[in-house]
Amino acid sequence: MTISIPIARAYYPARTGLTRILCWLPKDELEKMIDRGDAPDDIIEDFPSGLEIEVSVEALDEYEIKLGFSPELICRAYSYFMDRGSVDKSGLVDGLSLERILKQALTTRSGNDLEENLEQVFSMEKILPKPGMSDGTDPNL
């Protein structure tokens, strides 16, 4: 039996619900993060296939991971889109797409808060894209 995994950075809720958001960082993403100084040099040794990490200050600090935005902002943006029905039923969201929209919302000066700015830069008719997925890997390897 094979399972598909995201081939790019992805955000999704933990199985326990929306109270915890997780981030999948595949090997290629980790390598880019190492080059930018956003992850420690030896992380691939510990996580050769990629790293699933909780989007929280504690978890990111523990693994010395920098996502480019605070965990609170990422979680608020994800929750906003989930509440609006703009997330696929799988819960998977392409990380770069979410981060691009979040960046636009933070630079928009028309709204008074993050949610108003997210509303302005993202049409409610759209669904956030899912990340590309692998053809499938054997989970026993």
C-alpha positions, 0 to 999 in steps of 0.5 A, a space after each residue: 500500500 502506498 500513501 501520497 504526501 505533499 511535495 511542497 510546504 503544506 498546512 493542515 489541521 492535526 487529527 484532533 481538530 482545528 486547535 492545532 495546525 501542522 506544517 509539512 516541510 518536505 526534504 527539498 523545502 528543508 534544503 532551501 530553508 537551510 540555504 536561507 538560514 531558516 533551518 539548522 544545517 543538520 535537520 535533514 540528518 534527523 528528518 531525511 524525508 521531511 518534517 511534520 511540525 506543529 505551527 507553534 512557538 514552542 515547536 518551531 523554537 525546538 527545531 530552530 525552524 523559521 516559517 517567515 511569519 509568526 505561528 499565530 498569524 499562520 494559524 489565524 489565517 488558516 482558521 479564517 479560510 477554514 471558517 469561510 469554507 475556502 479550504 478543500 475538505 482534505 484540510 490541506 493548503 499549499 503553504 506558499 499560497 497561504 503565505 503569499 495571501 498573508 503577506 498581501 493582507 499584512 501590507 494592505 492598509 484598508 482593513 482594521 484587522 487581519 481578517 478584514 485584510 484577508 477578506 479584501 485580498 482573497 475572493 470568497 469564491 476561491 478555494 485555497 489550492 492544495 499542494 502538489 502530491 507525490 505519486 505515493 510512497 510505501 509507508 513501511 520504507 
